[in-house]
Amino acid sequence: MGRTLTSTRTPAGHAGHAGNTAQTGRAGREAGRVLRRASPVALALAAATALAGCSADAEETRDYAVPAALCGAPVPAGLLTPFLPPGSKISVEDTAPVEGARRCNVSVDGELALVASRERWKQDEDLTKVAFAHAKLEVDESEGSGAYLYSGSGAVGRTKGCVDPAFPGQGLFTALQVYAPDRSDAKAMKGLITAYTRSVEKGGECAGG
C-alpha cells in the first residue's frame, strides 16, 4: 500500500493524509525489523537467566552430611539445612561453657554457621529476657508462640519438665543462633526450635524424659 500511494497522484487536500499513511507503513516495517533483530537478544537473555539459576543451585551444593542431632538432641536434617551454607566440610563442637549449660558450635569450612545451646534460667523467666542474652535473636522482629520466641536468625524455647535437683528453682531453656550470612527464615526457625526443644525434653537432662 505504501508503494501505491507513492506512485499515485494525490489531490492537494489529501496529500497530508497520504504522507502520514506512508510514514506509518514505513514505521511499521521498521518496527517489525527491530523486533526481529531483538528476538535473538531476548533469547540470549533468557538463556543467561536460566544459566544464572543453575549456577545459584550449584552454589548451594553441600558436600557434607547435615548433622542428625544438636548437642545430642536429634533433629530432622530438613529443618536444620536451611541455616547451613554450602561447603565441603562440617564440624560440630560440643562444649559446656558453665555448669548446667551445653553449647554446640556448628561450623562449615571453618566458619561458624549455627550455635545450639541449652541453659538454666529461673523457671518462670520471661522469654524476652532470655532472648536478649543471645545476640543473633532479633528481638525487635521476633514472634512468639507460647513456649517459643523466634526470628529469622535465632530462637529461644522453654522446656517442660526439665528440672534438676542440682539447680533448684531453675528450668532448662533452649536457644539457636544463626551466624551464616543470608540464612534468615522465621518460618523454618520456628520449626527447628520446636523440634529441638521437644527433642531435649525427651533427653536425659529432663526428669520427664
C-alpha positions in Angstrom: 0.0 0.0 0.0 2.9 2.3 0.7 4.3 1.9 -2.9 0.8 2.6 -4.4 0.4 5.8 -2.5 3.9 7.0 -3.5 3.3 6.4 -7.2 -0.3 7.8 -7.5 -1.1 11.5 -7.7 -3.0 12.6 -4.7 -5.2 15.7 -4.5 -3.7 18.5 -2.6 -6.3 18.2 0.1 -5.3 14.6 0.7 -1.6 14.9 0.5 -1.0 15.1 4.2 -3.1 12.0 4.8 -1.3 10.1 2.2 2.1 11.1 3.5 1.1 10.1 7.0 -0.1 6.7 5.8 3.2 6.1 4.0 5.1 7.1 7.1 3.0 4.8 9.2 3.7 1.9 6.8 7.4 2.5 6.9 7.4 2.8 10.7 5.5 -0.5 10.9 8.1 -2.2 8.7 10.9 -0.7 10.7 9.3 -1.8 14.0 9.0 -5.4 12.6 12.7 -5.4 11.6 13.6 -4.1 15.1 11.5 -6.8 16.8 13.1 -9.5 14.5 16.5 -8.2 15.4 15.7 -8.2 19.1 14.4 -11.7 19.2 17.9 -13.4 19.3 18.9 -10.9 22.0 15.8 -11.8 24.1 16.6 -15.5 23.7 20.2 -14.9 24.8 19.0 -13.0 27.9 16.6 -15.8 28.7 19.3 -18.4 28.3 21.7 -16.3 30.5 19.0 -16.1 33.2 18.5 -19.9 33.1 22.2 -20.4 33.4 22.3 -18.0 36.4 19.6 -20.0 38.1 21.6 -23.2 37.5 24.7 -21.5 38.9 22.8 -20.5 42.0 21.7 -24.1 42.5 25.2 -25.3 42.1 26.4 -22.8 44.7 24.1 -24.4 47.2 25.8 -27.8 46.9 26.7 -29.3 50.3 29.4 -31.9 50.1 28.9 -32.8 53.8 26.3 -34.7 55.8 24.0 -32.5 57.7 24.2 -33.4 61.4 21.4 -35.6 62.7 21.5 -34.0 66.2 22.4 -30.8 68.0 24.2 -31.4 71.3 22.9 -34.9 71.4 19.3 -33.9 70.7 18.1 -35.5 67.4 16.6 -33.0 64.9 15.3 -33.6 61.3 18.0 -32.7 58.8 15.4 -30.9 56.7 14.8 -28.4 59.4 18.5 -27.7 60.0 19.6 -27.5 56.4 18.1 -24.0 55.6 20.5 -22.5 58.1 23.7 -24.2 56.8 25.6 -22.7 53.9 27.1 -24.7 51.0 30.5 -26.1 51.6 32.7 -29.2 51.7 33.3 -29.9 55.4 31.2 -29.5 58.6 32.3 -29.8 62.2 30.3 -29.8 65.5 32.0 -28.7 68.7 30.1 -29.7 71.9 31.1 -27.7 74.9 29.9 -26.9 78.5 30.7 -23.2 79.0 29.2 -23.1 82.5 27.7 -25.7 84.9 24.2 -26.7 83.8 24.7 -25.4 80.2 25.6 -27.1 77.0 26.6 -25.4 73.7 27.2 -26.8 70.2 29.1 -24.8 67.6 28.3 -25.9 64.0 30.9 -24.7 61.5 31.1 -25.1 57.7 34.6 -24.9 56.1 35.9 -23.5 59.4 33.3 -20.7 59.6 30.8 -20.6 62.4 27.3 -21.2 60.9 25.0 -22.0 63.8 25.1 -22.3 67.6 22.6 -24.5 69.5 22.6 -24.4 73.3 20.6 -25.2 76.4 21.0 -23.4 79.6 19.5 -22.9 83.1 17.4 -19.9 83.9 14.9 -19.1 86.6 12.0 -21.5 85.9 9.4 -18.7 85.2 11.9 -16.4 83.5 10.5 -14.1 80.8 11.5 -15.4 77.3 12.3 -11.9 76.2 15.0 -11.6 78.8 16.4 -15.0 77.7 16.3 -13.8 74.1 18.2 -10.6 74.9 21.1 -12.8 76.1 21.5 -14.1 72.6 22.9 -11.7 70.0 21.5 -13.4 66.9 17.9 -13.4 68.0 16.5 -10.2 66.6 14.0 -9.4 69.4 12.5 -6.4 67.5 11.4 -8.7 64.7 10.6 -11.8 66.8 7.4 -13.7 67.0 6.0 -15.6 70.0 4.2 -18.9 70.2 3.7 -19.6 73.9 6.8 -21.6 74.8 9.0 -20.1 72.0 10.3 -16.7 70.8 11.9 -16.7 67.4 13.1 -14.5 64.5 14.7 -15.4 61.2 18.1 -15.8 62.7 17.5 -17.2 66.2 15.2 -18.5 68.8 14.7 -19.5 72.4 12.4 -22.0 73.9 11.2 -23.1 77.3 11.2 -26.8 78.0 8.6 -28.7 80.1 9.5 -30.9 82.9 13.2 -30.4 82.7 14.0 -29.8 86.4 17.2 -30.9 88.2 17.7 -31.0 92.0 21.2 -29.7 91.4 19.6 -26.5 90.1 16.6 -25.7 92.4 14.0 -23.3 91.0 15.6 -23.3 87.6 14.3 -24.6 84.3 16.0 -25.6 81.1 15.8 -23.3 78.1 16.9 -23.9 74.5 18.5 -21.4 72.1 19.5 -21.3 68.5 21.6 -18.6 66.8 22.4 -18.4 63.1 25.8 -16.9 62.1 25.9 -18.0 58.4 25.0 -14.9 56.2 21.8 -14.7 54.2 20.1 -17.6 56.1 17.3 -15.7 57.8 14.0 -17.7 57.7 11.5 -17.2 60.5 9.1 -20.0 59.4 12.0 -22.5 59.2 13.3 -21.3 62.6 10.0 -21.9 64.3 10.1 -25.4 63.1 13.7 -26.0 64.2 13.3 -24.5 67.7 10.1 -26.6 68.2 11.8 -29.8 67.1 15.0 -29.1 69.0 13.2 -28.2 72.3 10.9 -31.3 72.1 13.9 -33.5 71.5 15.7 -32.0 74.5 12.6 -32.7 76.6 13.0 -36.4 75.8 16.6 -36.5 76.8 18.4 -37.3 80.0 18.5 -33.7 81.2 14.8 -33.7 81.7 13.2 -35.6 84.6 10.2 -36.3 82.5 12.3 -37.6 79.5 
